């Protein structure tokens, strides 16, 4: 009993003690927290979607007057295919799974290549970033923020992240390839965009910015080069290397004086307004 009391007292003292953590430790803690939260949210979302799909399937089979035996055979076939798909997802992805086609961009930390998935033959864009450069320039937080928003943004306005992986030297983000190129190329090609098209593109850019803001992020690097065009002519935002998460201030709101709350709200609104303003300048 005495040991328990001593331990509790020591634990309480540790709670109130000022603990100084290195930036590397803080990054690891933040990464772990973010990973657990995303894993739980994704698992919950997938479970709900799976339940809805099964309910819809059951309803469709009943509407088509399938016999119980036929329904059971269909369910077994679906479960078998799901198991195969899950085994594929558990396999470790490496750069050797892709066939390089062409380099379409270079940046401070690496390059972007168009590649072909050797198994599915799908064309993808792979962003390759050198770890040592990112660590040296203290850019791990920005890369993590970019990956986080791409994972969370399940919407048509943001480039889709298919998966990410790493090796000893590089980090890789495998994203969908948009064959329409970027908006800057379109501007150079057309020189002057007709008013009707300009209205269409402006509306889509605003909707894309709004989608990012709803995720509580700001892009901070909005320019024609970072606006991509898909095969059907619609726009998507890319390159979130400078994006910033605004955080959730709702839990802190009651402990902050009114004047400070007002200033904080104005600052957050200003950040979002800047993104809208930049869309006009683009």
C-alpha positions as CSV (number, residue, x, y, z in Angstrom):
1,X,0.0,0.0,0.0
2,X,2.9,2.4,0.9
3,X,4.4,1.8,-2.6
4,X,1.2,2.7,-4.3
5,X,0.8,5.9,-2.4
6,X,4.4,6.9,-3.1
7,X,3.9,6.1,-6.8
8,X,0.7,8.2,-7.0
9,X,2.4,11.1,-5.3
10,X,5.4,10.8,-7.7
11,X,3.0,10.6,-10.6
12,X,1.1,13.7,-9.5
13,X,4.4,15.6,-9.1
14,X,5.3,14.6,-12.6
15,X,2.0,15.8,-14.0
16,X,2.7,19.3,-12.6
17,X,6.4,19.3,-13.4
18,X,7.6,21.3,-16.4
19,X,8.8,18.7,-18.8
20,X,11.1,19.9,-21.6
21,X,10.7,17.8,-24.8
22,X,12.9,17.9,-27.8
23,X,11.4,18.9,-31.2
24,X,12.0,15.3,-32.4
25,X,10.1,13.9,-29.4
26,X,7.3,16.3,-30.0
27,X,7.1,15.4,-33.6
28,X,7.0,11.7,-32.7
29,X,4.2,12.2,-30.2
30,X,2.2,14.3,-32.6
31,X,2.6,11.7,-35.3
32,X,1.6,8.9,-33.0
33,X,-1.5,10.9,-31.9
34,X,-2.5,11.8,-35.4
35,X,-2.0,8.2,-36.6
36,X,-4.2,6.7,-33.8
37,X,-7.0,9.3,-34.4
38,X,-6.9,8.8,-38.2
39,X,-6.9,5.0,-37.8
40,X,-9.9,5.1,-35.5
41,X,-11.9,7.5,-37.7
42,X,-11.1,5.5,-40.9
43,X,-12.0,2.2,-39.2
44,X,-15.3,3.6,-38.0
45,X,-16.1,5.1,-41.3
46,X,-15.3,1.9,-43.2
47,X,-17.4,-0.1,-40.8
48,X,-20.4,2.1,-41.3
49,X,-20.0,2.1,-45.1
50,X,-19.7,-1.7,-45.1
51,X,-22.8,-2.1,-43.0
52,X,-24.8,0.2,-45.4
53,X,-23.5,-1.7,-48.5
54,X,-24.5,-5.1,-47.0
55,X,-28.0,-3.8,-46.1
56,X,-28.4,-2.5,-49.7
57,X,-27.2,-5.8,-51.1
58,X,-29.7,-7.7,-49.0
59,X,-32.5,-5.4,-50.1
60,X,-31.5,-5.8,-53.8
61,X,-31.4,-9.6,-53.5
62,X,-34.8,-9.7,-51.9
63,X,-36.2,-7.4,-54.6
64,X,-34.8,-9.8,-57.3
65,X,-36.5,-12.7,-55.5
66,X,-33.2,-14.6,-55.0
67,X,-33.6,-17.8,-53.0
68,X,-31.9,-18.1,-49.6
69,X,-29.3,-20.5,-51.1
70,X,-28.5,-18.1,-53.9
71,X,-28.2,-15.2,-51.4
72,X,-25.8,-17.3,-49.3
73,X,-23.6,-18.2,-52.3
74,X,-23.4,-14.5,-53.3
75,X,-22.4,-13.5,-49.8
76,X,-19.7,-16.1,-49.6
77,X,-18.3,-15.0,-53.0
78,X,-18.2,-11.4,-51.8
79,X,-16.5,-12.3,-48.5
80,X,-13.9,-14.4,-50.4
81,X,-13.0,-11.4,-52.7
82,X,-12.9,-9.1,-49.6
83,X,-10.4,-11.4,-48.0
84,X,-8.2,-11.4,-51.1
85,X,-8.3,-7.6,-51.2
86,X,-7.4,-7.3,-47.5
87,X,-4.4,-9.6,-48.0
88,X,-3.2,-7.4,-50.8
89,X,-3.6,-4.3,-48.7
90,X,-1.4,-5.8,-45.9
91,X,1.5,-6.4,-48.4
92,X,4.3,-3.9,-48.0
93,X,4.4,-1.4,-50.9
94,X,7.8,-0.5,-52.3
95,X,9.1,1.7,-55.2
96,X,9.8,-1.5,-57.1
97,X,6.0,-2.0,-57.5
98,X,6.0,0.9,-60.0
99,X,7.4,1.5,-63.4
100,X,8.7,5.1,-63.9
101,X,7.5,6.9,-67.0
102,X,8.5,10.6,-66.8
103,X,9.5,13.3,-64.3
104,X,6.8,16.1,-64.3
105,X,8.1,18.3,-61.5
106,X,11.1,19.0,-59.2
107,X,11.1,20.7,-55.8
108,X,13.3,21.5,-52.8
109,X,13.1,18.0,-51.3
110,X,12.6,15.8,-54.3
111,X,10.6,15.2,-57.5
112,X,7.3,14.1,-58.9
113,X,7.2,11.2,-61.4
114,X,4.5,9.7,-63.5
115,X,4.6,6.0,-62.9
116,X,2.6,2.8,-63.8
117,X,1.5,0.3,-61.2
118,X,3.0,-3.0,-62.4
119,X,0.1,-5.0,-61.1
120,X,-2.9,-2.9,-61.9
121,X,-1.4,-1.0,-64.8
122,X,-2.9,2.2,-63.3
123,X,-1.1,5.5,-64.0
124,X,-0.2,7.4,-60.9
125,X,1.9,10.4,-59.7
126,X,4.5,9.7,-57.1
127,X,6.0,12.4,-55.0
128,X,9.4,11.4,-53.8
129,X,11.0,13.4,-50.9
130,X,14.5,13.0,-49.4
131,X,14.3,12.4,-45.6
132,X,17.7,14.0,-44.8
133,X,16.8,17.3,-46.5
134,X,13.5,17.5,-44.7
135,X,15.0,16.8,-41.3
136,X,17.9,19.3,-42.0
137,X,15.4,22.0,-42.9
138,X,13.0,21.1,-40.2
139,X,10.1,20.4,-42.6
140,X,8.7,17.2,-41.2
141,X,5.7,19.0,-39.8
142,X,4.8,20.4,-43.2
143,X,5.1,17.0,-44.9
144,X,3.0,15.4,-42.2
145,X,0.4,18.1,-42.6
146,X,0.3,17.5,-46.3
147,X,-0.2,13.8,-45.8
148,X,-2.9,14.3,-43.1
149,X,-5.1,16.5,-45.2
150,X,-4.8,14.2,-48.3
151,X,-5.9,11.3,-46.1
152,X,-8.8,13.3,-44.6
153,X,-10.0,15.0,-47.8
154,X,-12.4,12.4,-49.2
155,X,-13.8,14.9,-51.7
156,X,-13.7,15.7,-55.4
157,X,-11.8,19.0,-54.9
158,X,-8.5,17.6,-53.5
159,X,-6.0,15.3,-55.3
160,X,-6.6,11.7,-54.0
161,X,-3.8,10.1,-52.0
162,X,-3.8,6.4,-52.8
163,X,-1.1,5.3,-50.3
164,X,2.2,6.4,-48.8
165,X,5.3,4.5,-47.9
166,X,9.0,5.0,-47.2
167,X,12.4,3.4,-47.5
168,X,15.7,4.3,-45.8
169,X,16.3,7.5,-47.8
170,X,12.9,8.7,-49.1
171,X,9.3,9.3,-48.4
172,X,6.7,8.5,-51.1
173,X,3.2,9.8,-51.7
174,X,1.3,7.9,-54.4
175,X,-1.5,10.1,-55.8
176,X,-3.9,10.0,-58.6
177,X,-2.5,11.3,-61.9
178,X,-4.5,14.1,-63.5
179,X,-4.0,14.1,-67.2
180,X,-5.3,17.7,-67.8
181,X,-2.1,19.3,-66.4
182,X,-2.0,22.4,-64.2
183,X,-3.9,25.6,-64.4
184,X,-0.7,27.6,-65.2
185,X,-0.2,25.6,-68.4
186,X,-3.8,26.3,-69.4
187,X,-3.3,30.0,-68.8
188,X,-0.2,30.1,-70.9
189,X,-1.8,28.1,-73.7
190,X,-5.0,30.1,-73.9
191,X,-3.5,33.5,-72.9
192,X,-7.1,34.9,-72.4
193,X,-9.8,32.8,-70.9
194,X,-13.4,33.6,-72.1
195,X,-15.6,35.0,-69.4
196,X,-17.9,32.0,-69.2
197,X,-14.9,29.6,-68.6
198,X,-13.4,32.1,-66.1
199,X,-16.6,32.1,-64.1
200,X,-16.6,28.3,-64.1
201,X,-13.0,28.0,-63.0
202,X,-13.4,30.7,-60.3
203,X,-16.5,28.9,-58.9
204,X,-14.6,25.6,-58.7
205,X,-11.6,27.2,-57.1
206,X,-13.8,28.8,-54.4
207,X,-15.5,25.4,-53.8
208,X,-12.1,23.7,-53.5
209,X,-10.9,26.3,-51.0
210,X,-14.1,25.9,-49.0
211,X,-13.7,22.1,-48.9
212,X,-10.1,22.6,-47.4
213,X,-11.4,25.1,-44.9
214,X,-14.1,22.7,-43.7
215,X,-11.3,20.3,-42.8
216,X,-9.9,23.1,-40.7
217,X,-6.8,23.6,-42.9
218,X,-5.6,26.5,-45.0
219,X,-3.6,25.9,-48.1
220,X,-1.1,28.9,-47.9
221,X,0.4,28.3,-51.3
222,X,-2.5,28.8,-53.7
223,X,-1.3,29.5,-57.2
224,X,-2.1,28.3,-60.8
225,X,0.8,25.7,-60.6
226,X,-0.9,24.0,-57.7
227,X,-4.4,23.8,-59.3
228,X,-4.7,20.6,-61.4
229,X,-7.2,19.7,-64.1
230,X,-8.7,16.2,-64.4
231,X,-9.7,14.5,-67.7
232,X,-13.2,15.9,-67.5
233,X,-12.0,19.5,-67.1
234,X,-12.7,19.9,-63.3
235,X,-10.2,21.4,-60.9
236,X,-8.4,19.9,-57.9
237,X,-6.0,21.4,-55.4
238,X,-2.6,19.9,-54.9
239,X,0.7,20.5,-53.2
240,X,-0.2,21.0,-49.5
241,X,3.4,21.2,-48.4
242,X,2.8,24.7,-46.8
243,X,-0.7,24.0,-45.5
244,X,-1.5,24.6,-41.8
245,X,-4.1,23.0,-39.5
246,X,-6.0,25.7,-37.7
247,X,-6.7,23.4,-34.7
248,X,-9.9,23.0,-32.7
249,X,-10.4,25.8,-30.3
250,X,-13.8,24.9,-29.1
251,X,-12.6,23.1,-25.9
252,X,-10.6,26.2,-24.9
253,X,-13.3,28.8,-25.7
254,X,-14.7,29.1,-22.2
255,X,-11.4,29.7,-20.5
256,X,-10.4,32.7,-22.8
257,X,-11.6,36.2,-22.1
258,X,-14.1,37.7,-24.6
259,X,-11.7,40.2,-26.1
260,X,-9.1,37.5,-26.8
261,X,-11.7,35.1,-28.2
262,X,-12.8,37.9,-30.6
263,X,-9.2,38.5,-31.7
264,X,-8.6,34.8,-32.2
265,X,-11.8,34.5,-34.3
266,X,-10.7,37.5,-36.4
267,X,-7.3,36.0,-37.0
268,X,-8.7,32.7,-38.1
269,X,-11.2,34.4,-40.4
270,X,-8.4,36.5,-41.9
271,X,-6.4,33.4,-42.7
272,X,-9.3,31.9,-44.6
273,X,-10.1,35.2,-46.3
274,X,-6.5,35.3,-47.6
275,X,-7.1,32.0,-49.4
276,X,-10.2,33.4,-51.1
277,X,-8.3,36.6,-52.0
278,X,-5.5,34.5,-53.5
279,X,-7.9,32.6,-55.7
280,X,-8.9,36.0,-57.3
281,X,-5.3,36.9,-57.8
282,X,-4.6,33.5,-59.4
